[in-house]
């Protein structure tokens, strides 16, 4: 399932692009039977309702009714829906926008793209709806728990050019974090390790082997117990900054996943992860001009030492 789509088949609806399912090269029977088996989160009655409403459409633009037959290899488009979705009572701020790029300053707790229980309450869908930008697409992502800058491509025609900046690591990214202070650790320092998925569906961990992740670390300020760090990721592994800091015995304040999982209850916004995507700088591949964007958000003040 993915979200690349032909807008002529099904348009963006309320900020949500249609999802796509590709039928296997072998199979027979009714399309609805396959959909119920492949996408069981949507009940049979719900698929029936969508088909009657003309909301399951083939790549040729044909609406599939409840009696449509399974056609091997064909793509079908449909809208993802959620019966109930947690509200996220925090708003992003758009700090830059032109015909190619949109830069948003994201709050803690707001997911960048639809996943799991979040659809309308995601940065991407909110921005698509607010600015009527059906081709809007993030060219990188930050965690739901992280605040700060996210860069979006406004139009498909130039998306690949800007995606290349992140792929080629041609973007200078600076993060800030609040974590414990350890007088026995010298800064500035660089931390390099090999990171892989841990088997737990979203967590990463360090393993022996050739490093595939690297972070430069500096201290901005500190007291006896806590410090504000400047973190510069040289690579872009999932949860990299959180894993690297935890590996040094410096887990980020408010981190619900590292070193141990302690996921807060839905709606508990009392202890946000103290990680901020502070700035992004790069040479614009279209104009050659240098660009820098700086978040207007800030992390909490350092806790006062006892």
C-alpha positions as CSV (number, residue, x, y, z in Angstrom):
1,X,0.0,0.0,0.0
2,X,1.4,3.4,-0.9
3,X,0.1,6.9,-1.6
4,X,1.5,7.8,-5.1
5,X,-1.6,8.3,-7.2
6,X,-3.0,9.7,-10.4
7,X,-5.2,12.7,-9.3
8,X,-7.4,12.0,-12.3
9,X,-8.5,8.7,-10.8
10,X,-9.4,9.9,-7.3
11,X,-8.7,13.5,-6.2
12,X,-7.3,14.6,-2.9
13,X,-10.2,14.7,-0.5
14,X,-10.1,16.9,2.6
15,X,-6.3,16.9,2.5
16,X,-6.0,13.1,2.1
17,X,-4.5,11.5,-1.0
18,X,-6.1,8.1,-2.0
19,X,-4.2,5.0,-1.0
20,X,-3.4,2.3,-3.5
21,X,-3.6,-1.5,-3.4
22,X,-2.0,-3.6,-6.2
23,X,-3.7,-6.9,-7.0
24,X,-1.3,-9.9,-7.2
25,X,-0.5,-11.5,-10.5
26,X,-2.6,-14.5,-9.7
27,X,-6.1,-14.8,-8.2
28,X,-9.7,-15.0,-9.0
29,X,-13.2,-14.4,-7.6
30,X,-14.6,-11.2,-6.4
31,X,-12.5,-8.0,-5.8
32,X,-14.3,-7.4,-2.4
33,X,-13.2,-10.8,-1.1
34,X,-9.6,-9.9,-1.9
35,X,-9.9,-6.5,-0.3
36,X,-11.4,-7.9,2.9
37,X,-8.5,-10.4,3.1
38,X,-5.7,-7.9,2.3
39,X,-7.0,-5.0,4.3
40,X,-9.0,-6.5,7.2
41,X,-9.0,-3.3,9.2
42,X,-11.8,-2.2,6.8
43,X,-14.8,-4.4,7.4
44,X,-16.8,-6.1,4.6
45,X,-19.8,-3.8,5.1
46,X,-17.5,-0.8,4.9
47,X,-16.0,-2.0,1.6
48,X,-19.5,-2.6,0.3
49,X,-20.5,1.0,1.3
50,X,-17.4,2.5,-0.4
51,X,-18.0,0.5,-3.6
52,X,-21.6,1.5,-3.8
53,X,-20.5,5.1,-3.3
54,X,-18.0,4.8,-6.2
55,X,-14.9,5.2,-3.9
56,X,-13.0,2.2,-5.1
57,X,-11.6,3.1,-8.5
58,X,-9.2,1.2,-10.8
59,X,-6.1,2.8,-12.4
60,X,-8.1,3.2,-15.6
61,X,-10.7,5.3,-13.7
62,X,-13.4,2.6,-13.6
63,X,-15.5,2.5,-10.4
64,X,-15.5,-1.0,-8.9
65,X,-19.0,-2.1,-7.7
66,X,-19.6,-4.8,-5.1
67,X,-19.8,-7.5,-7.9
68,X,-16.5,-6.4,-9.6
69,X,-14.2,-9.4,-10.4
70,X,-10.6,-9.8,-9.3
71,X,-8.3,-8.7,-12.1
72,X,-4.7,-9.8,-11.7
73,X,-2.1,-7.0,-11.5
74,X,-4.6,-4.1,-11.5
75,X,-4.2,-1.1,-9.2
76,X,-7.2,0.1,-7.2
77,X,-7.4,3.4,-5.3
78,X,-9.5,4.1,-2.2
79,X,-9.6,6.6,0.7
80,X,-8.2,5.8,4.0
81,X,-10.7,6.5,6.8
82,X,-10.6,6.4,10.6
83,X,-13.7,6.0,12.7
84,X,-12.2,7.9,15.6
85,X,-8.9,9.8,15.7
86,X,-7.2,11.5,18.7
87,X,-7.1,15.3,18.4
88,X,-3.7,17.0,18.5
89,X,-4.3,20.4,20.1
90,X,-1.1,21.9,18.8
91,X,-0.5,23.8,15.5
92,X,2.4,24.0,13.2
93,X,3.7,27.4,11.8
94,X,4.6,27.8,8.2
95,X,7.8,29.9,8.2
96,X,8.6,29.8,4.4
97,X,6.7,29.1,1.2
98,X,7.3,29.5,-2.5
99,X,6.3,27.6,-5.7
100,X,8.7,24.8,-4.9
101,X,9.1,24.5,-1.1
102,X,7.2,24.9,2.1
103,X,9.0,24.8,5.4
104,X,6.9,24.1,8.5
105,X,7.8,24.5,12.2
106,X,6.2,21.5,13.8
107,X,5.1,21.2,17.4
108,X,5.8,18.1,19.6
109,X,3.3,15.3,19.3
110,X,2.1,16.0,15.7
111,X,2.9,13.2,13.2
112,X,4.3,14.3,9.8
113,X,2.4,11.8,7.7
114,X,-0.7,9.6,8.2
115,X,0.0,6.3,10.0
116,X,-1.7,4.2,12.6
117,X,-4.4,6.2,14.4
118,X,-3.5,9.5,12.8
119,X,-4.9,10.9,9.5
120,X,-6.4,14.4,9.7
121,X,-4.2,15.2,12.7
122,X,-1.0,15.0,10.7
123,X,1.2,17.9,9.5
124,X,0.9,16.8,5.8
125,X,-2.9,16.5,5.7
126,X,-3.4,19.8,7.7
127,X,-1.1,21.7,5.3
128,X,-2.7,20.2,2.1
129,X,-6.1,21.2,3.4
130,X,-5.1,24.7,4.6
131,X,-3.2,25.7,1.5
132,X,-4.9,23.6,-1.1
133,X,-1.7,21.9,-2.2
134,X,-2.6,18.4,-3.5
135,X,0.9,17.6,-4.6
136,X,2.5,18.5,-1.2
137,X,5.0,15.9,0.0
138,X,7.6,15.8,2.8
139,X,11.1,15.4,1.4
140,X,12.3,14.3,4.9
141,X,10.7,13.5,8.2
142,X,11.1,13.9,11.9
143,X,9.6,11.8,14.6
144,X,6.1,12.7,15.9
145,X,7.7,13.4,19.3
146,X,10.3,15.8,17.9
147,X,9.5,19.5,17.3
148,X,11.0,21.8,14.6
149,X,11.6,22.1,10.9
150,X,10.1,19.9,8.2
151,X,10.7,20.7,4.5
152,X,7.9,19.9,2.0
153,X,8.0,19.8,-1.8
154,X,5.1,21.8,-3.2
155,X,5.0,20.3,-6.7
156,X,5.9,16.9,-8.1
157,X,7.9,18.4,-11.0
158,X,10.8,19.5,-8.8
159,X,10.4,17.1,-5.9
160,X,13.2,14.8,-6.9
161,X,15.7,17.6,-7.1
162,X,15.1,18.6,-3.5
163,X,14.9,15.0,-2.3
164,X,18.4,14.5,-3.7
165,X,19.7,17.0,-1.1
166,X,18.7,14.8,1.7
167,X,19.7,11.6,-0.1
168,X,23.2,13.0,-0.8
169,X,23.5,14.5,2.7
170,X,23.9,18.0,1.2
171,X,21.8,19.6,4.0
172,X,23.4,20.9,7.2
173,X,21.0,19.9,10.0
174,X,21.3,21.2,13.6
175,X,19.2,19.8,16.5
176,X,19.0,20.9,20.1
177,X,18.3,18.5,23.0
178,X,18.1,18.5,26.8
179,X,19.6,15.5,28.5
180,X,21.6,14.7,31.6
181,X,25.1,16.3,32.1
182,X,28.0,14.0,32.8
183,X,31.2,15.7,33.9
184,X,33.2,12.6,32.9
185,X,32.3,12.9,29.2
186,X,34.4,15.3,27.1
187,X,32.6,17.6,24.6
188,X,32.6,18.3,21.7
189,X,32.7,14.7,20.6
190,X,31.5,12.5,17.7
191,X,29.6,9.3,18.3
192,X,29.6,6.6,15.5
193,X,27.9,3.2,15.7
194,X,26.1,0.6,13.7
195,X,22.4,0.9,14.1
196,X,19.8,-1.7,13.2
197,X,16.2,-2.4,14.0
198,X,15.9,-4.2,17.3
199,X,13.0,-6.5,16.4
200,X,10.6,-4.3,18.5
201,X,8.6,-2.8,15.6
202,X,9.8,0.8,15.9
203,X,12.9,0.7,18.1
204,X,16.5,0.8,16.9
205,X,19.6,-0.3,18.7
206,X,23.4,-0.3,18.4
207,X,25.2,-3.5,17.3
208,X,28.7,-4.5,16.6
209,X,30.0,-3.8,13.1
210,X,31.0,-1.1,10.7
211,X,29.3,2.2,11.7
212,X,26.4,3.4,9.6
213,X,25.4,6.3,11.8
214,X,27.4,9.3,13.0
215,X,26.5,12.3,15.2
216,X,28.6,15.3,16.2
217,X,27.8,16.6,19.7
218,X,28.4,19.9,21.6
219,X,27.3,21.3,24.9
220,X,25.6,24.7,24.6
221,X,25.0,25.2,28.4
222,X,24.8,23.0,31.5
223,X,24.3,22.9,35.2
224,X,25.3,20.1,37.6
225,X,22.6,17.7,36.4
226,X,21.4,18.8,33.0
227,X,22.8,20.1,29.7
228,X,21.5,21.6,26.5
229,X,23.2,19.9,23.6
230,X,23.7,20.8,20.0
231,X,23.5,17.7,17.8
232,X,24.6,17.5,14.2
233,X,23.6,14.2,12.5
234,X,26.0,13.3,9.7
235,X,23.7,10.4,8.8
236,X,20.0,10.0,9.0
237,X,19.0,6.8,10.7
238,X,15.6,6.5,12.4
239,X,15.8,7.6,16.0
240,X,19.6,8.2,15.6
241,X,20.0,11.1,18.0
242,X,17.9,9.4,20.7
243,X,19.8,6.1,20.4
244,X,23.3,7.8,20.3
245,X,22.6,9.9,23.4
246,X,21.1,7.0,25.3
247,X,24.1,4.9,24.4
248,X,26.3,7.5,26.2
249,X,24.1,7.3,29.3
250,X,22.5,10.6,28.3
251,X,18.8,9.7,27.4
252,X,16.9,12.7,26.2
253,X,14.5,14.3,28.7
254,X,11.0,13.1,28.0
255,X,12.1,10.2,25.8
256,X,9.4,7.5,26.0
257,X,11.3,4.9,24.0
258,X,15.0,5.0,24.9
259,X,16.5,3.5,26.9
260,X,13.2,1.8,28.0
261,X,9.7,2.0,26.5
262,X,7.4,4.1,28.7
263,X,4.8,5.2,26.2
264,X,2.5,7.8,27.8
265,X,-1.3,7.6,27.7
266,X,-3.0,9.1,24.7
267,X,-3.7,12.8,25.4
268,X,-0.8,13.1,27.9
269,X,1.2,16.0,26.7
270,X,2.9,16.7,30.0
271,X,6.4,15.5,29.2
272,X,7.4,16.3,25.6
273,X,10.6,14.9,24.2
274,X,13.2,17.6,24.5
275,X,14.5,17.4,20.9
276,X,14.2,20.2,18.4
277,X,15.1,20.3,14.7
278,X,16.6,23.8,15.1
279,X,18.0,24.7,11.7
280,X,18.4,23.5,8.1
281,X,20.9,25.0,5.6
282,X,21.6,24.1,2.0
283,X,22.4,25.5,-1.4
284,X,19.2,25.6,-3.4
285,X,19.7,23.2,-6.4
286,X,17.5,25.3,-8.6
287,X,18.9,28.8,-8.0
288,X,22.3,27.9,-6.4
289,X,21.6,30.4,-3.6
290,X,22.3,29.5,0.0
291,X,19.2,29.0,2.2
292,X,18.9,28.7,5.9
293,X,15.8,28.1,8.0
294,X,15.6,28.4,11.8
295,X,12.9,27.2,14.1
296,X,11.1,29.7,16.2
297,X,10.4,27.1,18.8
298,X,12.5,26.4,21.9
299,X,13.0,23.6,24.4
300,X,12.3,23.8,28.1
301,X,14.7,25.6,30.4
302,X,17.3,23.3,32.0
303,X,15.8,21.8,35.2
304,X,17.4,23.3,38.3
305,X,19.9,21.1,40.0
306,X,19.0,20.0,43.5
